[in-house]
Amino acid sequence: MKLRALGEFGLIEQIRQKVVDPASVYRGIGDDAAELSLPDGHRLLTSTDMLIEGVHFRFEWTDSHSLGRKAVAVNLSDLAAMGGTPSFLYLSLACPVDVDFTEVEAFFEGALAEMATFQVTLVGGDTCRSPGPWVISVTVEGHVSPGDSVGRLQARPGDVILVSGTLGDSALALNHLKSHLPVDPYLLQRHLRPLPRIALGQALGAQHLASAMIDISDGLSADLGHLLMPAGLDALLDAAQIPLSSAFRDVVRDQPDFFELALHGGEDYELLFTATPENVPAVMALSDSLNVPVSAIGKLEKGSGQIKLRQTTGRIDPVLARGYDHFGPSQKTPEGRNA
């Protein structure tokens, strides 16, 4: 059945029937606005994002279910980077009227499955016709106890730079997709199904272990720059400590230039954060308890936003941040890059 035959309100009803509202939702899908409650004394966190077909994704590289999951996951990652708990989500979709309903249904089922994994409830959104590409808009709301949120501006000289997981996997998968090369299944999964580090972010905030934090969407160098410049800091990274998956290492072993993707590639959705040297042992203990790998990759110095990289030979080279920028002059072929 084509979406045209179902109609907008039929689609909304199909979505509404799949959602079970928790007690924190007084009014959700079907009203003009959502009426929600937060835990007493907590503060509201809100993040929003867009994904556009041909700019952020291509259907020849992803299925609708995976796209739905990723659209949710990348937004939950923003709340993880604040140390928050995601609770509510608004999902809007514009697509052509002649698209098959099964594709739209798979998209929403993927989104709802990702929400269920992290106990997040769909409480609203919008649907409309698109003259061509799919356009997806996601807004996520959550909460955090006062004093437990983690921003970008509190890092200090002497702090250690840490990152969760491994870097470069998603960017390497995208590189191979664009080049029509076979993609290692693990790398492809990392590109299509990013994992928001909710539990780690919450614990780092609640235990006051992170001085500053951001999720890596545009690349290690670009996102690290967001922590450095406003605080008047430089970073010295250690190439030997940049965490790489075995699948990534297998490729880099034969093509060393691909190591650059771990520095600049983006779409890792890992947490990049700083901590005082005294807090690092507690961070590593937390890493073990949550079974989430965390690596110390460098340190902060007083400066002006510069990044340097100590190579395995001991030589120190400057690093030019060149992560993704939608409006940057170097972005000539952005198709397939996810925000």
C-alpha positions in Angstrom: 0.0 0.0 0.0 1.3 3.5 -0.9 1.4 6.1 1.8 -1.0 8.2 -0.4 -3.8 5.6 0.2 -3.3 5.6 4.0 -3.2 9.4 4.3 -1.7 11.6 7.0 -4.1 10.9 9.8 -4.1 7.2 9.0 -0.3 7.2 9.4 -0.5 9.1 12.7 -3.1 6.6 14.0 -0.8 3.7 13.0 2.0 5.3 15.0 -0.2 6.2 18.0 -1.3 2.6 18.3 2.3 1.4 18.8 3.0 3.8 21.7 2.3 3.1 25.3 2.4 6.2 27.5 4.1 6.0 30.9 2.8 7.8 33.9 5.0 10.8 33.1 3.0 11.5 30.0 -0.3 13.2 30.8 -1.0 14.0 27.1 1.0 12.7 24.2 0.3 11.9 20.6 -3.1 13.2 19.4 -3.2 16.5 21.3 -1.9 19.9 20.1 1.0 19.7 22.6 2.5 17.2 24.9 1.9 17.5 28.6 4.8 15.9 30.5 6.3 15.7 34.0 9.9 15.6 35.2 11.3 14.2 38.4 11.0 16.7 41.2 13.9 19.2 41.3 15.4 18.1 37.9 16.2 20.4 35.0 15.0 19.9 31.4 17.4 19.0 28.7 16.4 19.4 25.0 18.3 18.7 21.8 17.1 18.7 18.2 18.5 17.4 14.9 17.7 17.0 11.2 18.5 14.3 8.7 18.0 14.8 5.0 18.1 12.2 2.3 21.1 12.8 0.0 22.9 14.9 2.7 22.8 12.6 5.8 21.9 9.2 4.3 21.2 7.2 1.2 18.7 4.4 0.9 21.2 2.4 -1.2 23.3 2.2 1.9 20.7 1.8 4.7 17.4 0.2 5.2 14.4 2.1 6.7 14.5 0.3 10.0 18.2 1.1 10.6 17.6 4.7 9.6 14.8 5.0 12.2 17.1 3.6 14.9 20.0 5.9 13.9 17.8 9.0 13.8 16.9 8.4 17.4 20.4 7.2 18.6 22.3 10.2 17.4 20.0 12.5 19.3 20.1 10.4 22.5 23.9 10.8 22.2 23.6 14.5 22.7 21.9 14.0 26.1 24.5 11.4 27.0 27.1 14.1 26.5 25.3 16.3 29.0 25.1 13.5 31.7 21.3 13.5 31.3 18.5 10.9 31.2 16.5 11.0 27.9 12.7 10.6 28.5 10.6 12.0 25.6 11.1 12.3 21.9 9.3 14.1 19.0 9.8 12.6 15.5 8.7 14.4 12.3 8.9 13.0 8.8 8.4 14.5 5.4 8.5 12.0 2.5 6.9 11.5 -1.0 3.3 10.4 -1.1 4.1 7.5 -3.5 6.5 5.8 -1.0 5.4 2.4 0.0 3.9 2.3 3.5 6.0 -0.7 4.5 9.1 1.6 4.2 7.6 4.2 6.5 6.3 1.6 8.9 9.8 0.1 9.1 11.3 3.5 9.8 9.0 4.1 12.7 9.4 0.6 14.0 13.2 1.1 14.1 12.8 4.4 15.8 10.4 3.0 18.4 12.8 0.0 19.0 15.7 2.4 19.7 13.5 4.4 22.1 12.4 1.3 23.9 16.0 0.3 24.4 16.6 3.4 26.4 13.1 3.8 27.9 12.2 6.9 25.9 8.6 7.6 24.9 7.4 9.1 21.6 5.1 12.0 22.5 4.6 13.9 19.3 5.9 15.1 16.0 4.6 15.9 12.5 4.1 14.3 9.1 3.9 16.0 5.8 4.5 15.5 2.0 8.0 16.1 0.5 8.4 16.9 -3.2 11.5 14.6 -3.2 13.9 13.6 -0.4 13.0 12.3 3.0 13.4 14.9 5.7 13.6 13.8 9.3 13.5 16.0 12.4 14.0 14.7 15.9 13.8 16.5 19.2 14.6 14.7 22.4 13.9 15.9 25.9 15.3 14.6 29.2 16.4 15.6 32.6 19.3 16.0 34.9 19.7 16.8 38.6 21.1 20.3 39.3 24.9 20.1 39.5 25.1 16.8 37.6 25.0 18.1 34.1 28.3 18.3 32.1 29.0 21.1 29.6 31.8 22.0 27.3 33.5 24.9 29.0 34.9 23.6 32.3 38.0 21.8 31.2 41.3 23.1 32.7 45.0 22.9 32.0 46.4 19.6 33.2 43.2 17.7 32.6 43.4 14.3 30.9 41.5 13.8 27.6 39.5 10.6 27.4 37.2 8.9 24.9 34.9 6.0 25.0 34.9 3.1 22.5 36.9 3.2 19.3 37.2 5.9 16.6 37.1 6.0 12.8 34.9 2.9 12.3 31.9 4.7 10.9 33.9 7.0 8.7 35.9 4.1 7.3 32.6 2.3 6.5 31.3 5.4 4.7 34.5 5.8 2.8 34.2 2.2 1.5 30.5 2.7 0.7 31.2 5.8 -1.4 34.0 4.0 -3.2 31.8 0.9 -3.9 34.2 -1.3 -1.9 33.2 -4.2 0.4 32.6 -3.1 3.9 33.5 -5.1 7.0 30.2 -6.0 8.8 31.4 -4.6 12.1 32.4 -1.3 10.5 29.0 -1.1 8.7 27.2 -1.8 11.9 29.0 1.0 13.6 28.0 3.3 10.7 24.3 2.3 10.6 23.6 1.6 14.3 25.6 4.0 16.5 25.3 3.3 20.2 24.6 6.3 22.4 26.7 6.0 25.6 23.8 7.0 28.0 24.9 5.0 31.1 28.5 6.3 30.9 27.4 9.9 30.4 25.0 9.7 33.3 27.6 8.2 35.6 30.3 10.6 34.7 27.9 13.5 35.5 26.4 12.0 38.7 29.8 11.1 40.1 31.3 14.5 39.0 34.2 12.8 37.2 34.1 14.7 33.9 35.1 18.4 33.8 33.8 18.8 30.2 32.2 16.5 27.7 30.9 16.3 24.1 29.8 13.5 21.8 31.9 12.9 18.7 29.7 13.6 15.7 31.9 15.8 13.4 35.2 14.1 14.2 37.7 14.0 17.1 39.7 17.0 16.0 36.6 19.2 15.3 34.7 18.3 18.4 37.8 18.5 20.6 38.2 22.0 19.2 34.8 22.9 20.7 36.2 22.2 24.2 39.5 24.0 23.6 39.0 27.4 22.0 36.4 28.8 24.5 38.5 27.7 27.5 41.8 29.0 26.1 43.4 25.5 26.0 45.6 23.4 23.7 45.6 19.6 23.4 48.4 17.2 23.1 47.2 13.8 21.8 49.1 10.6 21.7 48.7 8.7 18.4 49.5 5.4 20.1 46.6 5.8 22.5 43.9 6.6 19.9 41.5 3.6 20.3 41.0 1.6 17.1 38.9 -1.5 16.5 40.5 -4.6 15.2 38.5 -4.2 11.9 39.9 -0.6 11.6 43.4 -1.8 12.3 43.2 -4.5 9.7 42.6 -1.8 7.0 45.1 0.7 8.4 47.8 -1.9 8.5 47.8 -2.0 4.6 46.7 1.6 4.1 48.2 3.8 6.9 46.6 7.0 5.5 43.2 5.8 6.7 44.4 6.5 10.3 43.3 10.1 9.5 39.7 9.0 9.7 40.1 8.3 13.4 41.1 11.9 13.9 38.7 13.6 11.5 36.1 11.2 10.2 33.2 11.8 12.5 30.0 9.9 13.3 31.6 7.9 16.1 29.0 9.1 18.6 31.4 8.2 21.4 31.9 10.5 24.4 34.9 12.7 24.4 35.6 14.2 27.9 38.2 15.6 30.2 39.0 14.7 33.8 41.5 15.8 36.4 44.4 13.3 36.8 43.1 12.5 40.3 39.7 11.4 38.8 41.1 9.1 36.1 41.4 6.0 38.3 37.7 6.4 39.2 36.8 6.9 35.5 38.6 3.6 34.6 36.9 1.8 37.4 33.6 3.1 36.0 34.6 1.9 32.6 35.1 -1.6 33.9 31.8 -1.7 35.9 29.8 -0.5 32.8 31.8 -2.7 30.4 32.4 0.4 28.2 36.0 0.9 27.0 37.5 4.2 27.9 41.0 5.4 26.7 43.1 8.3 27.9 44.4 9.8 24.7 46.1 13.1 25.7 46.2 16.1 28.0 45.3 19.7 28.1 47.6 22.7 28.2 47.0 26.4 28.4 46.8 27.8 24.9 44.6 29.1 22.1 42.7 26.1 20.7 45.6 24.2 19.0 45.8 20.5 18.7 49.1 18.6 18.5 49.7 14.9 17.9 52.7 12.9 19.3 53.4 10.3 16.7 54.7 6.8 17.5 58.2 8.0 16.5 58.0 10.7 19.2 57.7 13.5 16.7 55.0 16.1 17.5 52.9 17.4 14.6 50.2 20.0 14.5 46.7 18.8 13.8 44.3 20.9 11.7 40.8 20.3 12.8 38.8 19.5 9.7 35.7 17.7 10.8 32.4 18.0 8.9 30.8 21.5 8.5 27.5 21.6 6.5 28.3 25.2 5.3 32.1 24.9 5.1 33.7 25.6 1.7 35.4 22.2 1.5 32.1 20.2 1.7 31.7 19.5 -2.0 30.0 16.1 -1.9 28.3 15.7 1.5 25.9 13.0 0.4 25.9 10.1 2.8 27.3 11.9 5.8 25.2 11.7 8.9 24.9 14.6 11.4 
